[in-house]
Amino acid sequence: MADAAAREEELSADAAGGASQTFKDLFAGAAGGVAQVLIGQPFDIIKVRLQTTNRYTGAVDAATKIFKEEGPLAFYKGTLTPLVGIGACVSVQFGGFHYARRQFEASNTLKGRPASLSYTQLYASGAFAGLANSFLSGPIEHVRIRLQTQPHGAGRLYSGPLDCVRKLGVHEGVMRGLFRGQAVTVLREGQAYGCWFLTFEYLMNRHSLTYSVPRDNIPTPLIALYGGLAGEVLWLSSYPFDVIKSKMQSDGFVGVEAGGGAGVLERARADAGEGVAG
């Protein structure tokens, strides 16, 4: 009985420790997410404009025209929605990854294997985090894209995020309207974060083995570098899905969108000879 009680107490302590670690993961993710939005929003609006219109010859031309025609604040159009939601999104990403990782570690231990994850399991953990996050990022990004791509000045369609949500709801209902392009978002998020966590963990493990140093002692600048390199892999692996998603979420509610992602692909082939490069 004493052994059983001790074991029960140990399990309770482990559960409390796991919950505490999950909370730390969520908080750290939220803080990083806010910084991500504030730094990346100007680049994001340029990306979305290039994905959804043919009026710019490139990134520099888009940035120049946005600045001249709409002013410097235009680079932060649609910021409020992701700023409010990004904390939750990044929290879910990191919380989901570490939850899946702990489940794999427990499973490996029960099977008599080393607790550390294989690279397949790392990818699966990242994909799980992306899939969980997609149900937040889908509607948040949809509203942001609508605000980023609407006409400037008197021709604007939405006065803000809430007005955008209301008008999307008028067309197809709040849920269906907000979650337009969700299937592609699920594919993008799963692939993107599977590749991000896989690449980051590989680089960290490789550094630790090559230089015989514990992961905790890897310098912060190198950790940031490895995170950035993993980000490059994230976008290279998921960008085609992102283009389709942006086109679906910036179109009207009639015409080619009845074909969903396939309709968008057909339009991309027809518009200005975009083809695969589009």
Solvent accessible surface area in square Angstrom, and as a share of the most:
residue,aa,sasa,rsa
1,M,202,0.90
2,A,81,0.63
3,D,119,0.62
4,A,64,0.49
5,A,62,0.48
6,A,62,0.48
7,R,124,0.45
8,E,108,0.48
9,E,126,0.56
10,E,88,0.40
11,L,82,0.41
12,S,61,0.39
13,A,62,0.48
14,D,87,0.45
15,A,69,0.53
16,A,65,0.50
17,G,41,0.39
18,G,23,0.22
19,A,65,0.50
20,S,53,0.34
21,Q,79,0.35
22,T,41,0.24
23,F,139,0.58
24,K,123,0.52
25,D,14,0.07
26,L,66,0.33
27,F,141,0.59
28,A,65,0.51
29,G,3,0.03
30,A,30,0.23
31,A,61,0.47
32,G,39,0.38
33,G,0,0.00
34,V,61,0.35
35,A,47,0.37
36,Q,102,0.45
37,V,9,0.05
38,L,87,0.43
39,I,124,0.63
40,G,27,0.26
41,Q,6,0.03
42,P,29,0.18
43,F,144,0.60
44,D,28,0.15
45,I,0,0.00
46,I,24,0.12
47,K,36,0.15
48,V,0,0.00
49,R,17,0.06
50,L,65,0.32
51,Q,11,0.05
52,T,31,0.18
53,T,45,0.26
54,N,89,0.45
55,R,120,0.44
56,Y,18,0.07
57,T,131,0.76
58,G,25,0.24
59,A,56,0.43
60,V,121,0.70
61,D,34,0.18
62,A,0,0.00
63,A,30,0.23
64,T,54,0.31
65,K,62,0.26
66,I,1,0.00
67,F,114,0.47
68,K,157,0.66
69,E,89,0.40
70,E,29,0.13
71,G,20,0.19
72,P,83,0.52
73,L,149,0.74
74,A,4,0.03
75,F,28,0.12
76,Y,93,0.35
77,K,39,0.17
78,G,12,0.11
79,T,17,0.10
80,L,106,0.53
81,T,22,0.13
82,P,9,0.06
83,L,58,0.29
84,V,113,0.65
85,G,9,0.08
86,I,19,0.10
87,G,12,0.12
88,A,48,0.37
89,C,4,0.03
90,V,7,0.04
91,S,12,0.08
92,V,43,0.25
93,Q,13,0.06
94,F,65,0.27
95,G,6,0.06
96,G,11,0.10
97,F,1,0.01
98,H,33,0.15
99,Y,113,0.43
100,A,9,0.07
101,R,66,0.24
102,R,56,0.21
103,Q,93,0.41
104,F,59,0.25
105,E,52,0.23
106,A,54,0.42
107,S,39,0.25
108,N,5,0.03
109,T,84,0.49
110,L,160,0.79
111,K,126,0.54
112,G,71,0.68
113,R,135,0.49
114,P,104,0.65
115,A,48,0.37
116,S,84,0.54
117,L,26,0.13
118,S,58,0.38
119,Y,96,0.37
120,T,107,0.62
121,Q,32,0.14
122,L,9,0.05
123,Y,71,0.27
124,A,38,0.30
125,S,0,0.00
126,G,0,0.00
127,A,18,0.14
128,F,90,0.37
129,A,0,0.00
130,G,0,0.00
131,L,74,0.37
132,A,39,0.30
133,N,1,0.01
134,S,0,0.00
135,F,120,0.50
136,L,64,0.32
137,S,4,0.03
138,G,1,0.01
139,P,21,0.13
140,I,31,0.15
141,E,28,0.12
142,H,0,0.00
143,V,5,0.03
144,R,17,0.06
145,I,1,0.01
146,R,15,0.06
147,L,10,0.05
148,Q,0,0.00
149,T,41,0.24
150,Q,16,0.07
151,P,67,0.42
152,H,100,0.44
153,G,38,0.36
154,A,116,0.90
155,G,42,0.41
156,R,130,0.47
157,L,96,0.48
158,Y,18,0.07
159,S,86,0.56
160,G,16,0.15
161,P,34,0.22
162,L,153,0.76
163,D,25,0.13
164,C,0,0.00
165,V,42,0.24
166,R,139,0.51
167,K,67,0.29
168,L,1,0.01
169,G,15,0.15
170,V,112,0.64
171,H,116,0.52
172,E,52,0.23
173,G,33,0.32
174,V,78,0.45
175,M,131,0.58
176,R,174,0.63
177,G,0,0.00
178,L,24,0.12
179,F,54,0.22
180,R,26,0.09
181,G,9,0.09
182,Q,25,0.11
183,A,79,0.61
184,V,16,0.09
185,T,0,0.00
186,V,38,0.22
187,L,101,0.50
188,R,15,0.05
189,E,5,0.02
190,G,7,0.07
191,Q,55,0.25
192,A,3,0.02
193,Y,36,0.14
194,G,0,0.00
195,C,17,0.10
196,W,41,0.14
197,F,7,0.03
198,L,50,0.25
199,T,24,0.14
200,F,28,0.12
201,E,16,0.07
202,Y,90,0.34
203,L,37,0.18
204,M,9,0.04
205,N,42,0.22
206,R,126,0.46
207,H,19,0.08
208,S,22,0.14
209,L,138,0.68
210,T,81,0.47
211,Y,138,0.53
212,S,100,0.65
213,V,48,0.27
214,P,80,0.51
215,R,82,0.30
216,D,141,0.73
217,N,99,0.51
218,I,6,0.03
219,P,67,0.42
220,T,104,0.60
221,P,101,0.63
222,L,55,0.27
223,I,58,0.30
224,A,69,0.53
225,L,94,0.47
226,Y,26,0.10
227,G,17,0.16
228,G,43,0.41
229,L,81,0.40
230,A,0,0.00
231,G,19,0.18
232,E,108,0.48
233,V,55,0.32
234,L,20,0.10
235,W,105,0.37
236,L,144,0.71
237,S,30,0.19
238,S,0,0.00
239,Y,81,0.31
240,P,84,0.53
241,F,64,0.27
242,D,1,0.01
243,V,12,0.07
244,I,26,0.13
245,K,1,0.01
246,S,1,0.00
247,K,7,0.03
248,M,17,0.07
249,Q,0,0.00
250,S,29,0.18
251,D,21,0.11
252,G,45,0.43
253,F,38,0.16
254,V,128,0.74
255,G,57,0.55
256,V,59,0.34
257,E,14,0.06
258,A,103,0.80
259,G,43,0.41
260,G,20,0.19
261,G,21,0.20
262,A,68,0.53
263,G,8,0.08
264,V,1,0.00
265,L,77,0.38
266,E,105,0.47
267,R,61,0.22
268,A,8,0.07
269,R,137,0.50
270,A,80,0.62
271,D,47,0.24
272,A,86,0.66
273,G,65,0.63
274,E,34,0.15
275,G,32,0.30
276,V,160,0.92
277,A,106,0.82
278,G,31,0.30
